[in-house]
Amino acid sequence: MHCSRPPLPPSDNAIVGSNREAALSPRVLVFLHGPGPGGVERIALRLINGWRRDGMDVRLLLGSPEGSMQHEMPPGDVTQYLPAWPLIGRRLASLRLLVATARAIDAYRPDILFCAGNVYAIVAVLLKLRLGRRCPLILAKISNDLMRSDMPWIMRPFYRLWLRMQGRAIDHFAALSDPMAREVAARMGVDHARLHVVPNPVLALADLDDVAPLPSSSLPRRGRHFVAVGRLERQKNYPLMLRAFAAGSGPDDRLTIFGQGRARDGLERLAARLGIAGKLCFAGFSADVRRQLPDHDVLLLSSRYEGQPGVVVEALACGLPIIATRCCASMAPLLDDGALGTLVDGEDEAAFADAIRAAHSDMQDRPRACAKAASFTIERAMPAYRALFRHMLTQSPRRRHAALATLHSQSPLEAQLS
């Protein structure tokens, strides 16, 4: 099965083919806790590799070498691992990352500091407060929904204040969809000159060519095979999924969950109480879950909040039917307002069970789903980010001139890493 590829916009083609733009590439510094465990880190590593292929000078700070995405890591000369601190080891991860990133800024002198997701915003804001004018331009990618209706009411005023602080401290924001951009503008007070919509590079064009067709001519099998993908954590709201599956599934149906996390023991106990332990398989982490998806009939997603779930894009590429909660502003446009999947409210267990009861493997518009997935490739993200970086430097002439003056000079950090 091959997806049709939407052509790059003319402006993007011009950026991709411009040698002059390559010569103006900024220095970019990225900081992560480690190569995993979630989609934020996966996308960040994919962007780093894409930026380097695109001729950019990128450096990565990693708080820990341990993680499930070692296969996505950039070359060793790009990455600096933070040493463990005396007595505390690798605990206080954000504090260690804050101190190390501040030192790296002084040594490497990047033009742009890339904040890969909401979880890293605390480091970005504290760096701006600590370094002031010495802090490089910060680009923060919004990786999660800002509504956070799951949050206890007593915490919500403080959370709204925190969002406003981010909006004032961080220079530019990358949103994953137009609805998400409107949410950022409203809740963080960010004006449109600092707010940009960029594709989320879940796939590569080569991935679309490698997508296996769904088994349509294989021998019949009993029941439907549902699948879910994600860390076994509170955010994913697996108890809702298990209760809905218990209510809506048939006797021969099966559910496989790819992922690992702290909630596994509790979920296994819940499955036993619901009487579905024999129909449920916890398959653990899979480095390439996209190749596992065509073996199933329907994707389930029950998250409380997301940014733009990568597994939904992968399921669309495979032509898989989807049942998902309205977990973020990006979900409705991702599923074409329900044309490419069934959307249910976040705590509506009965609606989720009804959707499971009605689901079947042939309910997806596969050509349309595959075409939608083709919008989320690294090839489309690269020119968008290059244009965004150029815009950021243009809006800050002093930093742009500094970037041009130091583009080919080697910093102490480069010498250390080489």
Helices and strands as residue ranges (DSSP letters): H 10-16, H 19-23, E 27-32, H 39-53, E 57-62, G 70-72, G 76-78, E 79-81, H 93-108, E 112-115, G 118-120, H 121-131, G 132-134, E 137-141, G 153-155, H 156-169, E 172-175, H 178-188, G 192-194, E 195-197, H 205-210, E 225-229, G 234-236, H 238-248, E 254-258, H 264-274, G 277-279, E 280-284, G 289-291, G 293-295, E 298-301, H 310-317, E 322-325, H 331-334, G 336-338, E 342-344, H 349-358, H 366-373, H 378-395, H 397-406, H 412-417
